[in-house]
Amino acid sequence: MDLDSQAPGAPAAPLVPVAAAEQAEARTLGARLRAYVALTKPRVIELLLITTIPVMFLADGGVPPLSTVLLTLAFGTMSAGAANAINCYIDRDIDAKMRRTRRRPLARHQVTPARALIFGITLAALSTAGFLVAVNPVAAAGSLFAILFYVFVYSLLLKRRTSQNVVWGGIAGCMPVLIGWAAITGGVAWTPLVLFGVVFLWTPPHTWTLAMRYRDDYAVAKVPMLPVVASERRVVTESLVYTYATVACSLLLWPVAGMGPVYGAVAVVLGLVFLAEGHRLLRAVRAGVTGVHLRPMRFFHLSNVYLALLFTAVAVDPILR
């Protein structure tokens, strides 16, 4: 508005400081960017990358080409982010009911469902194309399979229908192992399949102990996680069985891949610690301890450490041989 043309005696037009307006716009843009990043569940992606990089060292027999590692990480991050964003779209109703997830972008209406879905599909297309063009077709196929399996089999078919949802749905989370191997070798072999088995067997006890802590959340959202539909004793017992299977599978890698003493020693020590924590839970539940006093999150956090250190040994062992 031209101030000189203002009528005599009229109140002055309010002036908005340019700097304040720019800061408000920047904050809004920043909040939107953070919301879209949150849709990808960055902490989940971190866990997937922990299993991808070491396998690339093992496949190469040493330090893999940096360009291949960076490209695999970039497109792998996009692939996992795509699956997670679409999962947020599918689970937006139950996320709003659960304390653990009610701060996610769709539950807080920071992003519209349509935009979240478009964002996820776009990431899926870009990641698949990127793997196909810059890495190889086998890695691209593995990435696409992981997205489709997580969305259609886990999120839409299993999650709300069966207590075995994370057992079979966990297959999607095992795919980075095969993708990392394929990125280096262009194929698949017994070695990455054994590591696939480690992650597959590790996933149920890891997830069930988290679900024990948030049992009421899942019950309110009517998601039949095992701790919702079974006794704590059964959950702990089955978790321990899977823990034994995880440790056994990790030791199987030693002869199958011809691993050296570094990996063998680390796998044995970590396995004993992991099993000891599982037995602690079992003793506690048999003694009548229940609820938060069981401290299931202690097992959950230890399982993260176990997987991270085991795969670190996978990467270090071929370098030291």
Solvent accessible surface area in square Angstrom, and as a share of the most:
residue,aa,sasa,rsa
1,M,179,0.80
2,D,88,0.46
3,L,100,0.50
4,D,137,0.71
5,S,84,0.54
6,Q,41,0.18
7,A,64,0.49
8,P,138,0.87
9,G,87,0.83
10,A,44,0.34
11,P,120,0.75
12,A,88,0.68
13,A,31,0.24
14,P,126,0.79
15,L,145,0.72
16,V,109,0.63
17,P,88,0.56
18,V,109,0.63
19,A,63,0.49
20,A,49,0.38
21,A,47,0.36
22,E,106,0.48
23,Q,106,0.47
24,A,45,0.35
25,E,122,0.55
26,A,61,0.47
27,R,155,0.56
28,T,65,0.38
29,L,100,0.50
30,G,19,0.18
31,A,43,0.33
32,R,138,0.50
33,L,106,0.53
34,R,161,0.59
35,A,3,0.02
36,Y,55,0.21
37,V,85,0.49
38,A,42,0.33
39,L,0,0.00
40,T,18,0.10
41,K,25,0.11
42,P,54,0.34
43,R,203,0.74
44,V,67,0.39
45,I,10,0.05
46,E,104,0.47
47,L,40,0.20
48,L,34,0.17
49,L,40,0.20
50,I,61,0.31
51,T,3,0.02
52,T,6,0.03
53,I,54,0.27
54,P,12,0.07
55,V,0,0.00
56,M,0,0.00
57,F,39,0.16
58,L,15,0.08
59,A,20,0.15
60,D,61,0.32
61,G,50,0.48
62,G,14,0.13
63,V,107,0.61
64,P,6,0.04
65,P,71,0.45
66,L,125,0.62
67,S,71,0.46
68,T,28,0.17
69,V,15,0.09
70,L,100,0.50
71,L,63,0.31
72,T,1,0.00
73,L,34,0.17
74,A,50,0.39
75,F,34,0.14
76,G,18,0.17
77,T,52,0.30
78,M,49,0.22
79,S,7,0.05
80,A,14,0.10
81,G,1,0.01
82,A,0,0.00
83,A,9,0.07
84,N,6,0.03
85,A,0,0.00
86,I,15,0.08
87,N,2,0.01
88,C,2,0.01
89,Y,57,0.21
90,I,28,0.14
91,D,0,0.00
92,R,91,0.33
93,D,67,0.35
94,I,3,0.02
95,D,5,0.02
96,A,54,0.42
97,K,103,0.44
98,M,5,0.02
99,R,124,0.45
100,R,90,0.33
101,T,4,0.02
102,R,117,0.43
103,R,169,0.62
104,R,55,0.20
105,P,1,0.01
106,L,12,0.06
107,A,18,0.14
108,R,109,0.40
109,H,162,0.73
110,Q,82,0.36
111,V,10,0.06
112,T,68,0.40
113,P,55,0.35
114,A,63,0.49
115,R,147,0.53
116,A,0,0.00
117,L,50,0.25
118,I,111,0.56
119,F,50,0.21
120,G,0,0.00
121,I,94,0.48
122,T,63,0.37
123,L,25,0.12
124,A,14,0.11
125,A,61,0.48
126,L,96,0.48
127,S,0,0.00
128,T,28,0.16
129,A,51,0.39
130,G,10,0.10
131,F,0,0.00
132,L,99,0.49
133,V,130,0.75
134,A,44,0.34
135,V,31,0.18
136,N,26,0.13
137,P,87,0.55
138,V,59,0.34
139,A,0,0.00
140,A,5,0.04
141,A,63,0.48
142,G,11,0.11
143,S,0,0.00
144,L,72,0.36
145,F,93,0.39
146,A,13,0.10
147,I,6,0.03
148,L,83,0.41
149,F,29,0.12
150,Y,47,0.18
151,V,9,0.05
152,F,115,0.48
153,V,43,0.25
154,Y,25,0.09
155,S,2,0.01
156,L,83,0.41
157,L,95,0.47
158,L,27,0.14
159,K,24,0.10
160,R,89,0.33
161,R,165,0.60
162,T,41,0.24
163,S,21,0.14
164,Q,55,0.25
165,N,0,0.00
166,V,9,0.05
167,V,5,0.03
168,W,133,0.47
169,G,5,0.05
170,G,9,0.09
171,I,36,0.18
172,A,10,0.08
173,G,27,0.26
174,C,0,0.00
175,M,15,0.07
176,P,17,0.11
177,V,0,0.00
178,L,25,0.12
179,I,13,0.07
180,G,0,0.00
181,W,30,0.10
182,A,2,0.01
183,A,10,0.08
184,I,42,0.21
185,T,67,0.39
186,G,37,0.35
187,G,23,0.23
188,V,79,0.46
189,A,42,0.32
190,W,193,0.68
191,T,15,0.09
192,P,0,0.00
193,L,71,0.35
194,V,12,0.07
195,L,0,0.00
196,F,37,0.15
197,G,16,0.15
198,V,0,0.00
199,V,6,0.03
200,F,33,0.14
201,L,37,0.19
202,W,7,0.02
203,T,21,0.12
204,P,0,0.00
205,P,0,0.00
206,H,21,0.09
207,T,25,0.15
208,W,0,0.00
209,T,0,0.00
210,L,27,0.13
211,A,1,0.00
212,M,23,0.10
213,R,92,0.34
214,Y,44,0.17
215,R,99,0.36
216,D,90,0.47
217,D,7,0.03
218,Y,11,0.04
219,A,40,0.31
220,V,94,0.54
221,A,6,0.05
222,K,169,0.72
223,V,0,0.00
224,P,25,0.15
225,M,3,0.01
226,L,0,0.00
227,P,7,0.04
228,V,30,0.17
229,V,84,0.48
230,A,18,0.14
231,S,70,0.45
232,E,53,0.24
233,R,128,0.47
234,R,110,0.40
235,V,0,0.00
236,V,2,0.01
237,T,57,0.33
238,E,45,0.20
239,S,2,0.02
240,L,14,0.07
241,V,95,0.54
242,Y,45,0.17
243,T,0,0.00
244,Y,106,0.40
245,A,34,0.26
246,T,0,0.00
247,V,12,0.07
248,A,61,0.47
249,C,20,0.12
250,S,0,0.00
251,L,61,0.30
252,L,89,0.44
253,L,0,0.00
254,W,96,0.34
255,P,98,0.62
256,V,62,0.36
257,A,24,0.19
258,G,45,0.43
259,M,11,0.05
260,G,7,0.07
261,P,106,0.67
262,V,52,0.30
263,Y,0,0.00
264,G,0,0.00
265,A,58,0.45
266,V,46,0.27
267,A,0,0.00
268,V,61,0.35
269,V,88,0.51
270,L,23,0.11
271,G,0,0.00
272,L,114,0.57
273,V,73,0.42
274,F,1,0.00
275,L,24,0.12
276,A,59,0.46
277,E,10,0.04
278,G,2,0.02
279,H,61,0.27
280,R,33,0.12
281,L,2,0.01
282,L,13,0.07
283,R,149,0.54
284,A,18,0.14
285,V,18,0.10
286,R,148,0.54
287,A,82,0.64
288,G,59,0.57
289,V,49,0.28
290,T,77,0.45
291,G,37,0.36
292,V,95,0.55
293,H,140,0.63
294,L,0,0.00
295,R,126,0.46
296,P,5,0.03
297,M,43,0.19
298,R,108,0.40
299,F,1,0.00
300,F,27,0.11
301,H,101,0.45
302,L,42,0.21
303,S,0,0.00
304,N,45,0.23
305,V,74,0.42
306,Y,3,0.01
307,L,1,0.01
308,A,29,0.22
309,L,85,0.42
310,L,0,0.00
311,F,0,0.00
312,T,70,0.41
313,A,6,0.04
314,V,0,0.00
315,A,14,0.11
316,V,53,0.31
317,D,1,0.01
318,P,10,0.06
319,I,82,0.42
320,L,114,0.57
321,R,143,0.52
